[in-house]
Protein backbone atom coordinates (compact mmCIF):
# COMPACT_ATOMS: atom_id res chain seq x y z
CA UNK A 1 0.00 0.00 0.00
CA UNK A 2 1.32 3.42 -0.98
CA UNK A 3 1.16 6.44 1.28
CA UNK A 4 0.46 9.84 -0.19
CA UNK A 5 0.86 13.09 1.72
CA UNK A 6 -1.74 15.74 0.98
CA UNK A 7 -1.67 19.37 2.03
CA UNK A 8 -4.73 21.51 2.65
CA UNK A 9 -5.18 25.19 3.29
CA UNK A 10 -6.86 26.13 6.55
CA UNK A 11 -8.95 28.65 4.60
CA UNK A 12 -10.07 26.15 1.93
CA UNK A 13 -10.58 22.71 3.42
CA UNK A 14 -11.99 21.20 0.22
CA UNK A 15 -8.92 21.73 -1.95
CA UNK A 16 -5.92 19.47 -1.42
CA UNK A 17 -2.41 19.69 -2.82
CA UNK A 18 0.41 17.17 -3.17
CA UNK A 19 2.98 19.97 -2.98
CA UNK A 20 3.37 22.03 0.19
CA UNK A 21 4.54 25.10 -1.73
CA UNK A 22 1.35 25.10 -3.80
CA UNK A 23 -0.77 24.75 -0.67
CA UNK A 24 1.10 27.63 0.98
CA UNK A 25 0.71 29.82 -2.11
CA UNK A 26 -3.02 29.05 -2.22
CA UNK A 27 -3.36 29.91 1.46
CA UNK A 28 -1.49 33.19 0.98
CA UNK A 29 -3.70 34.06 -2.00
CA UNK A 30 -6.82 33.43 0.09
CA UNK A 31 -5.40 35.49 2.97
CA UNK A 32 -4.76 38.41 0.61
CA UNK A 33 -8.25 38.04 -0.86
CA UNK A 34 -9.74 38.13 2.64
CA UNK A 35 -7.91 41.37 3.44
CA UNK A 36 -8.91 42.90 0.10
CA UNK A 37 -12.55 41.98 0.72
CA UNK A 38 -12.49 43.80 4.06
CA UNK A 39 -10.99 46.92 2.48
CA UNK A 40 -13.43 46.92 -0.44
CA UNK A 41 -16.45 46.49 1.81
CA UNK A 42 -15.34 49.39 4.01
CA UNK A 43 -14.47 51.80 1.20
CA UNK A 44 -16.81 51.03 -1.70
CA UNK A 45 -20.35 52.02 -0.76
CA UNK A 46 -23.07 49.69 -2.01
CA UNK A 47 -20.72 46.84 -2.91
CA UNK A 48 -22.22 43.48 -1.99
CA UNK A 49 -20.16 41.00 0.00
CA UNK A 50 -20.35 38.47 -2.84
CA UNK A 51 -19.05 40.95 -5.42
CA UNK A 52 -16.31 42.10 -3.03
CA UNK A 53 -15.21 38.49 -2.50
CA UNK A 54 -15.20 37.70 -6.22
CA UNK A 55 -13.24 40.86 -7.05
CA UNK A 56 -10.80 40.20 -4.22
CA UNK A 57 -10.12 36.63 -5.28
CA UNK A 58 -9.57 37.79 -8.87
CA UNK A 59 -7.15 40.50 -7.73
CA UNK A 60 -5.31 38.12 -5.40
CA UNK A 61 -4.93 35.48 -8.13
CA UNK A 62 -3.45 38.14 -10.43
CA UNK A 63 -1.49 40.02 -7.79
CA UNK A 64 1.69 40.16 -9.89
CA UNK A 65 -0.12 41.90 -12.75
CA UNK A 66 -1.75 44.39 -10.38
CA UNK A 67 1.57 45.01 -8.60
CA UNK A 68 3.19 45.83 -11.94
CA UNK A 69 0.29 48.12 -12.86
CA UNK A 70 0.50 49.94 -9.52
CA UNK A 71 4.19 50.63 -10.18
CA UNK A 72 3.37 53.12 -12.97
CA UNK A 73 2.86 50.46 -15.64
CA UNK A 74 -0.90 50.48 -16.19
CA UNK A 75 -0.38 48.77 -19.56
CA UNK A 76 0.28 45.54 -17.64
CA UNK A 77 -3.48 45.26 -17.06
CA UNK A 78 -3.90 44.55 -20.79
CA UNK A 79 -2.62 41.05 -20.01
CA UNK A 80 -5.85 40.40 -18.07
CA UNK A 81 -7.95 41.41 -21.08
CA UNK A 82 -6.24 38.96 -23.45
CA UNK A 83 -8.38 36.06 -24.70
CA UNK A 84 -8.26 33.02 -22.39
CA UNK A 85 -6.67 30.71 -24.98
CA UNK A 86 -3.85 33.20 -25.61
CA UNK A 87 -3.07 33.42 -21.90
CA UNK A 88 -2.62 29.65 -21.50
C-alpha positions in Angstrom: 0.0 0.0 0.0 1.3 3.4 -1.0 1.2 6.4 1.3 0.5 9.8 -0.2 0.9 13.1 1.7 -1.7 15.7 1.0 -1.7 19.4 2.0 -4.7 21.5 2.6 -5.2 25.2 3.3 -6.9 26.1 6.5 -8.9 28.7 4.6 -10.1 26.1 1.9 -10.6 22.7 3.4 -12.0 21.2 0.2 -8.9 21.7 -1.9 -5.9 19.5 -1.4 -2.4 19.7 -2.8 0.4 17.2 -3.2 3.0 20.0 -3.0 3.4 22.0 0.2 4.5 25.1 -1.7 1.4 25.1 -3.8 -0.8 24.7 -0.7 1.1 27.6 1.0 0.7 29.8 -2.1 -3.0 29.1 -2.2 -3.4 29.9 1.5 -1.5 33.2 1.0 -3.7 34.1 -2.0 -6.8 33.4 0.1 -5.4 35.5 3.0 -4.8 38.4 0.6 -8.3 38.0 -0.9 -9.7 38.1 2.6 -7.9 41.4 3.4 -8.9 42.9 0.1 -12.5 42.0 0.7 -12.5 43.8 4.1 -11.0 46.9 2.5 -13.4 46.9 -0.4 -16.4 46.5 1.8 -15.3 49.4 4.0 -14.5 51.8 1.2 -16.8 51.0 -1.7 -20.4 52.0 -0.8 -23.1 49.7 -2.0 -20.7 46.8 -2.9 -22.2 43.5 -2.0 -20.2 41.0 0.0 -20.3 38.5 -2.8 -19.0 40.9 -5.4 -16.3 42.1 -3.0 -15.2 38.5 -2.5 -15.2 37.7 -6.2 -13.2 40.9 -7.1 -10.8 40.2 -4.2 -10.1 36.6 -5.3 -9.6 37.8 -8.9 -7.1 40.5 -7.7 -5.3 38.1 -5.4 -4.9 35.5 -8.1 -3.5 38.1 -10.4 -1.5 40.0 -7.8 1.7 40.2 -9.9 -0.1 41.9 -12.8 -1.7 44.4 -10.4 1.6 45.0 -8.6 3.2 45.8 -11.9 0.3 48.1 -12.9 0.5 49.9 -9.5 4.2 50.6 -10.2 3.4 53.1 -13.0 2.9 50.5 -15.6 -0.9 50.5 -16.2 -0.4 48.8 -19.6 0.3 45.5 -17.6 -3.5 45.3 -17.1 -3.9 44.5 -20.8 -2.6 41.1 -20.0 -5.8 40.4 -18.1 -8.0 41.4 -21.1 -6.2 39.0 -23.5 -8.4 36.1 -24.7 -8.3 33.0 -22.4 -6.7 30.7 -25.0 -3.8 33.2 -25.6 -3.1 33.4 -21.9 -2.6 29.6 -21.5 
